Amino acid sequence: MNPNRSIRCQNNDGVSMTFGNSFAPFLLEDAIGIYGADAKVVTSENTMIDGSTYQSSIMKMRNIVLTLRDRPTDDHQAMRSKLYELFKFKQPGTLTFTKNGIERQIQYYVEEIQADAVKRARVYTISLICPSPFFEETSDTIVEMGGWEDAFTFPHTFTSAGETFGNRIVAFLQTIENTSAAENIGLRFVIDAIGPATNPSFTLVETSEHIQIGTESNPFTMERGDRLVITTGRANKHVLYTHEGTTTEINNRISGDSEFLQLGRGLNTFGYNADSGASNLIVTIIYRFLYEGI
């Protein structure tokens, strides 16, 4: 067992346990399925052509198998109860892998829990299925495209009435470099209105793909205090509009030629605009890099 490696599992009820190179309360003997990656490559064969023709590739789901051990002096029934309290079937959980100060996490579902006697101790095998095979960062990266810059710091002595608290920053283009080797990484676009704006949109410059809320024939207008949140992740594609404290899903207001923009490999340059009032929008892009392996 690598002394710099630990695994923490947590279920949706907030129950968590960390496994490492000490009995706390279980010893982590082995962890399979953490480091590798597996893809299904689809090809087609053609008459009179050597070999085959590549069609596509998809990453297969990840199967992580943990091998845990308790001590001969432990109450084995109580130890099994701890595992069943943590690893709940039909409920998602989160596994966080830490090594040399780097943390990555992945969501799992419990497939199997087995216990075998080894002399007076017990060895437990926990099989976890991860429908999405990608590890992700444990915290968000936040990119502000438009916001405010502080004009002074505390402590501060006011010298006159009407001093400027901050300056408005507008950056209609922002480049994000994806070096994680994964592509199709979901994003969260957050748009806050400080004044009226009509038909806000985002464009990915490298591909010319865009997403727009509202059209010329059916315009969408934001007012001061409104918020628009666009999510583009796997199985998480939504447009949520908050007006006067009420949030509504408005996927039906997306223009017909729109795409849910995601991060590809390499450079990704995003621009935002609006048919009117673009300077009245405070825009933030939020994401987590994905990793095919650790």
Backbone torsions as a table, in degrees:
resi	resn	phi	psi	omega
1	MET	NA	126.7	178.2
2	ASN	-68.6	122.5	-177.2
3	PRO	-65.4	-17.2	-179.8
4	ASN	-95.3	7.7	-176.7
5	ARG	-112.4	135.0	173.7
6	SER	-145.2	156.8	179.9
7	ILE	-130.9	127.1	176.1
8	ARG	-114.0	129.8	176.3
9	CYS	-114.3	138.1	179.9
10	GLN	-140.2	135.7	178.0
11	ASN	-97.5	-180.0	-175.2
12	ASN	-70.0	-15.4	177.8
13	ASP	-87.3	0.6	179.4
14	GLY	88.7	1.0	176.7
15	VAL	-75.3	130.2	-177.1
16	SER	-139.7	158.5	178.1
17	MET	-153.4	141.9	179.3
18	THR	-110.0	134.1	-178.9
19	PHE	-116.5	132.8	-179.7
20	GLY	-154.8	-146.1	-173.8
21	ASN	-93.9	23.2	174.7
22	SER	-141.1	158.9	178.6
23	PHE	-78.2	96.5	-175.9
24	ALA	-141.6	60.7	-3.1
25	PRO	-91.2	-6.0	-179.6
26	PHE	-110.3	148.0	172.4
27	LEU	-90.6	131.7	175.4
28	LEU	-85.4	107.6	-179.6
29	GLU	-84.3	-36.3	-176.5
30	ASP	-159.8	155.9	175.5
31	ALA	-143.2	112.1	-178.8
32	ILE	-104.4	141.8	177.2
33	GLY	96.1	4.9	-179.0
34	ILE	-83.3	-46.9	-167.6
35	TYR	-88.3	-29.4	-173.2
36	GLY	-87.3	178.5	175.2
37	ALA	-148.6	149.3	-173.7
38	ASP	-138.7	131.8	-179.8
39	ALA	-125.7	151.2	172.7
40	LYS	-100.0	118.6	-179.1
41	VAL	-101.3	123.0	-178.8
42	VAL	-100.8	124.9	177.0
43	THR	-129.8	167.4	175.3
44	SER	-134.1	144.3	179.2
45	GLU	-100.8	142.2	-179.4
46	ASN	-124.9	140.7	179.3
47	THR	-59.9	134.6	175.9
48	MET	72.9	10.5	177.6
49	ILE	-119.9	127.5	-179.4
50	ASP	-64.6	143.3	176.0
51	GLY	70.1	-140.0	-178.7
52	SER	-147.2	170.7	-178.2
53	THR	-108.9	129.7	179.4
54	TYR	-68.2	134.8	177.4
55	GLN	-111.3	-53.0	-176.8
56	SER	-168.1	169.9	174.9
57	SER	-138.4	142.2	172.3
58	ILE	-133.5	144.1	177.0
59	MET	-75.2	134.1	176.7
60	LYS	-79.4	157.1	176.5
61	MET	-62.0	157.1	-176.2
62	ARG	-101.0	135.5	175.2
63	ASN	-113.6	111.1	178.4
64	ILE	-103.3	128.1	-179.3
65	VAL	-119.6	119.5	179.2
66	LEU	-101.4	135.7	174.1
67	THR	-113.2	117.6	-175.3
68	LEU	-118.7	153.3	179.3
69	ARG	-134.9	139.6	170.6
70	ASP	-105.4	-175.5	-177.2
71	ARG	-99.0	151.9	179.3
72	PRO	-56.7	-27.9	-176.9
73	THR	-85.1	-5.2	-178.0
74	ASP	-73.2	155.5	169.6
75	ASP	-79.4	101.3	-170.5
76	HIS	-64.6	-33.8	177.8
77	GLN	-65.3	-42.2	178.0
78	ALA	-65.5	-36.9	179.1
79	MET	-66.6	-40.8	177.0
80	ARG	-62.3	-38.5	179.5
81	SER	-62.2	-37.1	176.9
82	LYS	-61.5	-41.6	-179.4
83	LEU	-67.7	-40.7	179.3
84	TYR	-69.4	-29.0	175.6
85	GLU	-68.6	-34.2	-178.9
86	LEU	-83.5	-52.9	-174.5
87	PHE	-93.4	90.9	-176.5
88	LYS	-96.4	130.1	178.0
89	PHE	-70.6	152.3	177.5
90	LYS	64.7	19.2	-179.4
91	GLN	-138.0	134.2	179.3
92	PRO	-70.6	150.9	173.7
93	GLY	-136.5	169.1	-179.9
94	THR	-122.2	126.2	175.3
95	LEU	-103.7	126.4	177.8
96	THR	-113.5	121.3	-178.9
97	PHE	-103.0	128.0	-179.2
98	THR	-124.3	129.5	175.9
99	LYS	-150.7	127.9	178.5
100	ASN	52.4	38.5	176.0
101	GLY	83.5	-1.8	179.6
102	ILE	-102.3	131.6	180.0
103	GLU	-115.7	137.2	173.0
104	ARG	-137.0	147.8	-179.2
105	GLN	-131.2	159.9	-178.5
106	ILE	-152.4	146.2	178.7
107	GLN	-90.9	143.8	-176.4
108	TYR	-138.6	164.9	167.4
109	TYR	-126.4	142.8	-176.6
110	VAL	-77.0	126.1	176.6
111	GLU	-98.3	-40.4	-172.3
112	GLU	-158.5	143.9	171.8
113	ILE	-130.3	121.2	-179.4
114	GLN	-127.4	145.7	177.8
115	ALA	-129.9	131.5	179.6
116	ASP	-129.3	144.6	177.9
117	ALA	-82.8	131.1	173.0
118	VAL	-126.6	99.0	-170.0
119	LYS	56.5	-123.8	-177.8
120	ARG	-96.4	-6.0	177.7
121	ALA	-90.8	175.7	175.1
122	ARG	-127.3	140.2	175.1
123	VAL	-113.6	129.7	-176.2
124	TYR	-113.7	134.7	176.6
125	THR	-113.6	121.4	-177.8
126	ILE	-115.5	116.4	178.8
127	SER	-102.3	124.1	-177.1
128	LEU	-118.7	132.5	177.8
129	ILE	-105.3	126.9	179.1
130	CYS	-110.1	100.4	-178.3
131	PRO	-55.8	-41.8	171.1
132	SER	-93.0	120.6	-173.1
133	PRO	-77.6	-2.9	-170.8
134	PHE	-91.1	134.1	165.8
135	PHE	-78.1	150.9	177.8
136	GLU	-132.1	164.5	175.4
137	GLU	-66.5	156.1	-175.8
138	THR	-88.7	-5.2	178.0
139	SER	-141.3	157.8	-177.4
140	ASP	-77.2	148.9	164.8
141	THR	-100.3	129.2	-174.8
142	ILE	-116.7	123.5	179.2
143	VAL	-116.8	118.9	179.1
144	GLU	-95.0	122.3	178.4
145	MET	-93.3	-27.3	177.0
146	GLY	-148.7	132.7	-178.0
147	GLY	-168.0	-144.0	-176.8
148	TRP	-130.8	144.3	175.7
149	GLU	-113.1	126.5	-179.0
150	ASP	-59.8	139.0	179.5
151	ALA	-97.0	-12.7	177.2
152	PHE	-157.2	167.0	-179.2
153	THR	-124.6	162.3	176.7
154	PHE	-96.6	148.3	-1.7
155	PRO	-70.1	151.9	-174.4
156	HIS	-142.5	138.1	175.7
157	THR	-107.1	117.5	179.4
158	PHE	-73.0	128.0	-176.8
159	THR	-103.4	-16.4	-179.5
160	SER	-159.5	162.4	176.0
161	ALA	-74.4	147.0	174.7
162	GLY	79.3	27.6	176.5
163	GLU	-68.1	151.4	-179.3
164	THR	-81.6	124.6	179.0
165	PHE	-80.9	-33.0	-178.2
166	GLY	-165.8	165.8	-179.6
167	ASN	-117.2	137.6	179.7
168	ARG	-71.7	130.1	177.4
169	ILE	-111.7	128.1	177.8
170	VAL	-123.4	120.3	176.8
171	ALA	-130.7	100.2	-173.4
172	PHE	-75.4	-12.7	177.2
173	LEU	-127.5	141.7	177.3
174	GLN	-147.3	131.7	-178.9
175	THR	-106.1	131.7	177.0
176	ILE	-117.9	127.0	178.6
177	GLU	-99.0	122.9	179.2
178	ASN	-102.0	106.8	179.7
179	THR	-108.6	14.9	-173.7
180	SER	-81.4	-9.1	-178.7
181	ALA	80.8	-12.5	175.9
182	ALA	-93.3	154.0	176.0
183	GLU	-125.5	179.4	-177.7
184	ASN	55.3	47.1	178.6
185	ILE	-86.9	125.5	-178.4
186	GLY	-68.4	152.5	-179.0
187	LEU	-125.7	162.2	169.0
188	ARG	-126.3	113.6	176.2
189	PHE	-94.8	124.0	178.8
190	VAL	-116.3	122.0	-178.4
191	ILE	-120.2	118.0	177.0
192	ASP	-109.7	131.8	-178.3
193	ALA	-96.6	130.5	172.9
194	ILE	-107.0	6.9	178.4
195	GLY	-174.6	177.3	-177.1
196	PRO	-67.3	142.4	176.6
197	ALA	-151.7	144.5	-175.7
198	THR	-122.2	134.5	174.9
199	ASN	53.1	62.1	178.0
200	PRO	-65.8	150.3	-177.3
201	SER	-149.0	157.2	173.0
202	PHE	-126.2	145.9	178.1
203	THR	-131.2	137.5	170.6
204	LEU	-95.6	108.1	-168.9
205	VAL	-60.6	-41.0	-174.2
206	GLU	-62.9	-29.5	-177.3
207	THR	-114.4	-10.1	-176.1
208	SER	68.4	7.9	175.1
209	GLU	-72.5	151.3	-179.2
210	HIS	-149.2	165.0	170.9
211	ILE	-134.5	132.7	-178.7
212	GLN	-132.6	136.9	176.2
213	ILE	-102.1	114.9	-176.1
214	GLY	97.5	156.7	179.4
215	THR	-134.7	172.3	179.0
216	GLU	-63.0	-38.6	-178.9
217	SER	-81.5	-23.1	179.8
218	ASN	-136.8	73.2	-171.5
219	PRO	-67.5	150.6	176.6
220	PHE	-117.1	124.1	-175.2
221	THR	-119.0	130.3	173.3
222	MET	-99.7	144.2	177.0
223	GLU	-113.7	167.0	179.6
224	ARG	-53.8	130.4	-179.8
225	GLY	93.6	-9.9	178.8
226	ASP	-77.0	154.3	176.4
227	ARG	-133.6	139.2	176.3
228	LEU	-123.7	128.9	179.1
229	VAL	-124.1	122.7	178.7
230	ILE	-113.5	121.7	176.6
231	THR	-111.7	139.8	-172.9
232	THR	-129.0	19.0	-176.3
233	GLY	-77.4	173.5	177.1
234	ARG	-59.5	123.4	-178.1
235	ALA	56.3	26.9	-178.7
236	ASN	-147.3	60.3	-178.6
237	LYS	-109.1	104.6	-175.0
238	HIS	-142.5	155.7	168.9
239	VAL	-125.2	115.7	-175.6
240	LEU	-115.4	128.8	-176.5
241	TYR	-117.6	123.9	178.5
242	THR	-109.7	120.1	-179.8
243	HIS	-135.2	122.7	-179.7
244	GLU	53.3	40.9	174.3
245	GLY	84.6	-3.4	-179.8
246	THR	-108.9	127.9	-178.9
247	THR	-104.2	131.9	-178.0
248	THR	-131.1	140.3	173.7
249	GLU	-81.7	128.8	-174.7
250	ILE	-129.0	42.6	177.0
251	ASN	-57.1	-26.0	-179.3
252	ASN	-71.1	-9.0	179.3
253	ARG	-93.5	0.7	178.1
254	ILE	-71.9	138.9	177.5
255	SER	-65.5	152.4	-173.4
256	GLY	-63.2	-24.6	-178.1
257	ASP	-99.1	17.4	-176.5
258	SER	-83.8	155.0	173.2
259	GLU	-129.2	145.4	174.1
260	PHE	-78.2	102.2	-171.8
261	LEU	-67.3	137.8	178.2
262	GLN	-132.6	166.4	176.6
263	LEU	-80.1	128.4	170.2
264	GLY	-99.4	-179.6	177.1
265	ARG	-68.8	148.1	176.4
266	GLY	82.2	-143.9	-175.2
267	LEU	-84.9	136.4	177.7
268	ASN	-132.5	111.1	-177.9
269	THR	-104.5	117.7	-178.6
270	PHE	-106.8	137.9	174.2
271	GLY	-126.0	147.4	175.2
272	TYR	-122.9	155.2	-178.1
273	ASN	-157.4	179.8	174.2
274	ALA	-156.9	153.3	178.0
275	ASP	-63.4	-27.8	172.2
276	SER	-156.3	147.3	174.6
277	GLY	78.6	24.2	-178.6
278	ALA	-59.1	-33.7	-178.9
279	SER	-72.7	-7.8	177.7
280	ASN	-92.0	9.3	-176.7
281	LEU	-110.0	131.8	171.2
282	ILE	-102.0	119.1	-168.2
283	VAL	-118.9	134.6	177.9
284	THR	-132.6	137.7	174.1
285	ILE	-112.7	129.7	-177.2
286	ILE	-124.4	135.6	-178.4
287	TYR	-158.8	168.1	170.3
288	ARG	-133.1	130.1	175.6
289	PHE	-64.4	147.3	175.4
290	LEU	-108.2	152.2	-177.5
291	TYR	-133.3	131.8	-178.7
292	GLU	-74.0	-19.2	178.2
293	GLY	-164.0	176.6	179.5
294	ILE	-119.2	NA	NA
